[in-house]
Amino acid sequence: MNVGANSPTEYGKYFAWGDAVGYYDNEVHDFSWDVYKYGDGSGFTKYDVTDGKTILDLEDDAVHVEMGGDWHMPTNAQFVELINETNHEWIENYQGSGINGRLFTSKTNSAKSIFIPASGYRYNDLVDIQDYYARLWSSSRRADTPSSGLFLSFYSGGCGVYDYRRFHGFCVRGVIG
């Protein structure tokens, strides 16, 4: 499930990249450079060219902070592996829930699959493209562009890994180990 969700069809919390404090879609929060934890888009206090960090420290990893233990946000490479090592399809009204999303089924063991709901994303105080797209942060930032984190994105027509400004609120999904 997404962090903060109680079932596989719930969206869970939305987080800015590198901020371990999340907000549900019905909570007021300004996802913008004005309040971003580590900078304003033109300069950063962490995860920039000065410190050279391109992977979140565990204290800034929303999954690790929320779930503890060996849980953490997937890296960009793990999202690429998810895409390449599964058959994935857009599902409308997953198991009668009324929620759209993508089902990822292992190519080597078809009994193993995960459903990720189309949670959309947050910017400023708005929720956008919910039920049509999903954007889930990885723990990786784009090496040559400190203002951008890498994320898994999908919609009914496809799936891939992209980069976007770190202040946006995306959901997160944990991996262990």
Secondary structure as the mmCIF struct_conf table of DSSP 4:
data_model
#
loop_
_struct_conf.conf_type_id
_struct_conf.id
_struct_conf.beg_label_comp_id
_struct_conf.beg_label_asym_id
_struct_conf.beg_label_seq_id
_struct_conf.end_label_comp_id
_struct_conf.end_label_asym_id
_struct_conf.end_label_seq_id
STRN STRN1 ASN A 2 ASN A 2
TURN_TY1_P TURN_TY1_P1 VAL A 3 GLY A 4
BEND BEND1 ASN A 6 SER A 7
TURN_TY1_P TURN_TY1_P2 PRO A 8 THR A 9
BEND BEND2 GLU A 10 GLU A 10
STRN STRN2 TYR A 14 PHE A 15
TURN_TY1_P TURN_TY1_P3 TRP A 17 GLY A 18
STRN STRN3 TYR A 23 TYR A 23
TURN_TY1_P TURN_TY1_P4 ASP A 25 ASN A 26
BEND BEND3 GLU A 27 GLU A 27
STRN STRN4 PHE A 31 PHE A 31
BEND BEND4 SER A 32 SER A 32
TURN_TY1_P TURN_TY1_P5 TRP A 33 VAL A 35
TURN_TY1_P TURN_TY1_P6 LYS A 37 TYR A 38
STRN STRN5 GLY A 39 GLY A 39
BEND BEND5 GLY A 41 SER A 42
STRN STRN6 PHE A 44 PHE A 44
BEND BEND6 THR A 45 ASP A 48
TURN_TY1_P TURN_TY1_P7 VAL A 49 ASP A 51
STRN STRN7 ILE A 55 ILE A 55
HELX_RH_3T_P HELX_RH_3T_P1 LEU A 58 ASP A 60
HELX_RH_AL_P HELX_RH_AL_P1 ALA A 62 MET A 67
TURN_TY1_P TURN_TY1_P8 GLY A 69 ASP A 70
STRN STRN8 TRP A 71 HIS A 72
HELX_LH_PP_P HELX_LH_PP_P1 MET A 73 THR A 75
HELX_RH_AL_P HELX_RH_AL_P2 ASN A 76 ASN A 84
TURN_TY1_P TURN_TY1_P9 GLU A 85 GLU A 85
STRN STRN9 THR A 86 ILE A 91
BEND BEND7 GLU A 92 ASN A 93
HELX_RH_3T_P HELX_RH_3T_P2 TYR A 94 GLY A 96
BEND BEND8 SER A 97 GLY A 98
STRN STRN10 GLY A 101 SER A 106
BEND BEND9 LYS A 107 THR A 108
TURN_TY1_P TURN_TY1_P10 SER A 110 ALA A 111
STRN STRN11 SER A 113 PRO A 117
STRN STRN12 GLY A 120 GLY A 120
STRN STRN13 TYR A 121 TYR A 123
STRN STRN14 ASN A 124 ASN A 124
TURN_TY1_P TURN_TY1_P11 ASP A 125 ASP A 125
STRN STRN15 LEU A 126 ASP A 128
BEND BEND10 ILE A 129 ILE A 129
TURN_TY1_P TURN_TY1_P12 GLN A 130 TYR A 132
STRN STRN16 TYR A 133 ARG A 141
TURN_TY1_P TURN_TY1_P13 ALA A 143 ASP A 144
TURN_TY1_P TURN_TY1_P14 PRO A 146 SER A 147
STRN STRN17 SER A 148 TYR A 155
TURN_TY1_P TURN_TY1_P15 SER A 156 GLY A 157
STRN STRN18 GLY A 158 ARG A 165
TURN_TY1_P TURN_TY1_P16 ARG A 166 PHE A 167
BEND BEND11 HIS A 168 HIS A 168
STRN STRN19 GLY A 169 CYS A 171
STRN STRN20 ARG A 173 ARG A 173
STRN STRN21 VAL A 175 ILE A 176
#
